Amino acid sequence: MKIETKYHGLIEIQKEEVIRFPNGLPGFLEEKEFEVLPISEDGSFYILQSVQTPELGFVLTNPFTFYPDYDFNLESQAVDVLELDSPEDVTVYTVLTMADQFHLTTANLQAPVVINVKKKIGKQVILTGSPYQTKHNLFQEPVKK
């Protein structure tokens, strides 16, 4: 199936690779189908591209690459929505807010995107009672001398 995308233009995707977000995303409740597309050669950055709306794409990364101690528990409601049977079926991404100067890019650790890779079901989870915020620096600030 062909879709128009924000960053890749017109591309071919496999229908069985489309990830369903049964509840949509916060602020985009009508958007239910997305594809995760790589945008960096090293596999560090991705686009969560809407299948339905070409101009809707979110830049993602694996939070554990930049925050090795990142940790949270999924509430049972999220586990049910994602139809999770095993922790091995989970992939976690964090949405990035891109800055004009890339080194100032921030990550939303308070609302990770959790995907059941086995069943292709996703949910953006809002963590409550956690120390995480919506804007964590992705890169450490250089030490000024």
C-alpha positions as CSV (number, residue, x, y, z in Angstrom):
1,M,0.0,0.0,0.0
2,K,1.3,3.5,-0.8
3,I,1.2,6.4,1.5
4,E,2.3,10.0,1.3
5,T,4.6,11.0,4.1
6,K,5.9,14.2,5.7
7,Y,9.6,13.4,5.3
8,H,9.9,10.5,2.9
9,G,7.4,11.5,0.2
10,L,5.4,8.8,-1.4
11,I,6.4,5.4,-0.1
12,E,5.3,1.8,-0.2
13,I,4.5,0.1,3.2
14,Q,3.2,-3.3,4.2
15,K,-0.3,-3.2,5.6
16,E,0.7,-5.8,8.2
17,E,3.4,-3.4,9.5
18,V,0.9,-0.6,10.3
19,I,0.6,0.0,14.0
20,R,-2.9,0.6,15.3
21,F,-3.4,3.1,18.1
22,P,-7.0,2.2,19.3
23,N,-7.3,5.4,21.2
24,G,-5.4,7.6,18.8
25,L,-2.7,9.9,20.3
26,P,-3.3,12.8,22.7
27,G,-4.4,15.7,20.6
28,F,-4.9,13.5,17.6
29,L,-7.6,11.1,18.7
30,E,-8.9,10.5,15.2
31,E,-5.5,9.3,14.0
32,K,-5.5,5.5,14.6
33,E,-2.9,4.1,12.1
34,F,0.8,4.9,12.0
35,E,4.0,3.5,10.5
36,V,7.5,3.8,12.2
37,L,10.0,4.8,9.6
38,P,13.7,5.2,10.1
39,I,15.2,8.6,9.3
40,S,18.8,8.2,10.4
41,E,21.3,5.8,9.0
42,D,22.4,4.7,12.4
43,G,18.9,3.7,13.5
44,S,18.7,6.3,16.3
45,F,15.8,8.3,15.0
46,Y,12.5,7.5,13.5
47,I,9.3,9.1,12.3
48,L,5.9,8.0,13.6
49,Q,4.1,8.7,10.4
50,S,0.3,8.9,10.2
51,V,-1.0,6.6,7.5
52,Q,-4.0,8.9,7.0
53,T,-2.5,12.4,7.2
54,P,0.7,13.0,5.2
55,E,1.7,16.1,7.1
56,L,1.5,14.4,10.6
57,G,4.7,12.8,11.6
58,F,6.5,12.8,15.0
59,V,10.2,12.4,15.4
60,L,11.0,9.5,17.8
61,T,14.0,7.9,19.4
62,N,14.7,5.0,21.7
63,P,14.9,6.7,25.1
64,F,17.2,4.1,26.6
65,T,19.9,5.1,24.1
66,F,20.1,8.6,25.7
67,Y,18.7,7.8,29.2
68,P,20.0,4.4,30.2
69,D,18.3,4.6,33.6
70,Y,14.9,5.5,32.2
71,D,12.3,3.3,33.9
72,F,8.6,3.2,34.3
73,N,5.8,0.8,35.0
74,L,2.8,0.4,32.7
75,E,-0.6,0.7,34.4
76,S,-2.9,-2.4,33.9
77,Q,-5.2,-0.3,31.7
78,A,-2.3,0.3,29.2
79,V,-1.3,-3.3,29.3
80,D,-4.9,-4.3,28.4
81,V,-5.1,-1.8,25.5
82,L,-1.7,-3.0,24.2
83,E,-2.8,-6.7,24.6
84,L,0.6,-7.4,26.1
85,D,1.5,-11.0,26.9
86,S,5.2,-10.6,27.5
87,P,7.7,-7.7,28.2
88,E,9.7,-9.0,25.2
89,D,6.8,-7.8,22.9
90,V,7.3,-4.1,23.9
91,T,9.2,-1.4,22.1
92,V,9.4,2.0,23.7
93,Y,10.0,5.3,21.9
94,T,10.0,8.9,23.1
95,V,8.7,11.9,21.1
96,L,11.3,14.6,20.4
97,T,10.8,18.3,20.1
98,M,13.2,19.3,17.4
99,A,15.2,22.5,17.9
100,D,16.7,24.7,15.2
101,Q,20.0,23.9,16.8
102,F,19.8,20.1,16.9
103,H,21.9,19.8,20.1
104,L,19.0,21.7,21.9
105,T,16.5,19.0,21.0
106,T,14.4,17.7,23.9
107,A,12.7,14.3,24.7
108,N,9.2,13.9,26.2
109,L,10.0,11.2,28.8
110,Q,6.6,11.8,30.6
111,A,4.6,10.4,27.6
112,P,6.4,7.5,26.0
113,V,5.0,5.7,22.9
114,V,4.7,2.1,23.8
115,I,4.2,-0.5,21.0
116,N,3.3,-4.2,21.1
117,V,5.5,-5.2,18.2
118,K,4.0,-8.6,18.0
119,K,0.4,-7.5,17.6
120,K,1.2,-4.0,16.1
121,I,-0.8,-2.1,18.7
122,G,0.4,1.2,20.1
123,K,-0.4,3.7,22.9
124,Q,1.1,6.9,24.0
125,V,1.2,6.5,27.8
126,I,1.0,9.6,30.1
127,L,3.1,8.7,33.2
128,T,1.6,10.0,36.4
129,G,3.5,10.4,39.6
130,S,6.9,10.1,37.8
131,P,9.9,12.3,38.0
132,Y,9.9,12.7,34.2
133,Q,8.9,15.9,32.3
134,T,7.9,16.7,28.8
135,K,11.2,18.3,27.9
136,H,14.5,16.6,28.9
137,N,17.6,17.6,27.0
138,L,18.5,14.9,24.6
139,F,22.2,15.8,24.6
140,Q,24.3,16.9,27.6
141,E,25.2,20.6,27.5
142,P,28.9,21.0,26.6
143,V,30.9,22.3,29.5
144,K,31.9,25.9,29.0
145,K,35.5,26.8,29.7
